[in-house]
Amino acid sequence: MSGLTLTEKIMAQQSGRDSVRPGELVWSDVNSIMTMDYLGKSTFNIFDSLGAKELFDRDKVICVSDHLVPPPTEAFANLLNEWREIVKAHNVTHFYDFGKQGIAHQIMVEDGHVLPGTVSIGTDSHANSYGAVGAVGNAVSVTDAAVAMATGKCWFRVPETVKFHVIGKWQPWVMGKDLSLHIMNMMHWNGDLIYKALEYDGPAIGDLSMGGRISLCNMTVDLGAKNGIVAPDEKTQAYLNGVAKGEWKMVSSDSNAEFEAEYEIDITNVGPVVAKPDRLDDVVNVEEVVGTKLNQIFIGTCTNGRVEDFGIAAAILEGKQVHPDINMLMVPASQTQYLKAIEKGYVSTLVKAGVAIGTSGCAPCFGTHRGVAGDGDVVLSAGNRNMKGRMGSKSAEIYLTSPAVCAASALTGTIADPRNLPMPENFGVTYGE
């Protein structure tokens, strides 16, 4: 009998079983449950309707204010006030309110609420990010989240697993985001990855920073996948040391695990890439769109708002100025990432270069406030989605790329190739810090 993939092994362990197979339904323990301001009220309303007296574990229900902060309207302010009262009423231990907040998925990982070898869920689509530390991270409905808050369990269909084995040497200026978009281009939304677990392994994944792994797993949902995952290693251990909320151990796929499909990627052959407007899978090498005139550049989100992203932008912009035709906004993924960027001097460098720094949160990414795209705007974004209307006006065009391409383009006012710039001495090819 064949062995288990990493996702199958975790789902089996968390369901109290020796093994599971794709297509089976399981009732799994969950290590943590995240909900946020935008959907949190609905989640707790359903929880209350179940007649539950208290949360299954108040330490494992994580509540975050990230979509509506700071509130841009009276209605949003009122909703946030209601949200605070709901969280207090349910005696939640971990509440990341305005001023202490960040984007939920970054907080879940960096504060150790997600552990390798476990299952964690969230009421936002990019909960797949949790796979970066070797957890099964799933986005769920508010109903499923409410049931899990009452029981500590959630149901899943065990997904088939597709493996991407990544070899070779990372080229200068190529980041985890480039690999994610490269895979988008490979698969072209052909349906082969719908509801699949995507497992990333190989020496090039081992070389990738934790930030790069978060970026990679984060965007698996945009491929239609159920989850993305990287087996924990020494980097994972170092990242979680001192922050992990609970005990954990290394876990990996069995040597005889059976994958639905396997793809090998030589990262040596992957350069900086750009997804053209309206489609994530319309990906081209950056040189094909060099010279495209821009008026807005955005670096942030749960995909690319970490200190390494601020660092690469600061290294490119140090002593220089953002082009006068460009409005450039950067938003840290969390207050922790913001403080790290301040301590390293990145924020000072960026502000002097003409970059606006926004409050940690999701707002610019999904077009509600603090960086909304106007009619006809051409935006270069390091976010995760570029469909019409994603960042505001439906007539705006959004090109999606890495922070390195964003920062290089800020100098010219047009899409630019960072490979024409000297590589800063203090940055390795995978940009980890």
Order of alpha helices (4+ residues) and beta strands (2+ residues): alpha-beta-beta-alpha-beta-alpha-beta-alpha-beta-beta-alpha-beta-beta-alpha-beta-alpha-alpha-beta-alpha-beta-beta-beta-beta-alpha-beta-alpha-alpha-beta-alpha-beta-beta-alpha
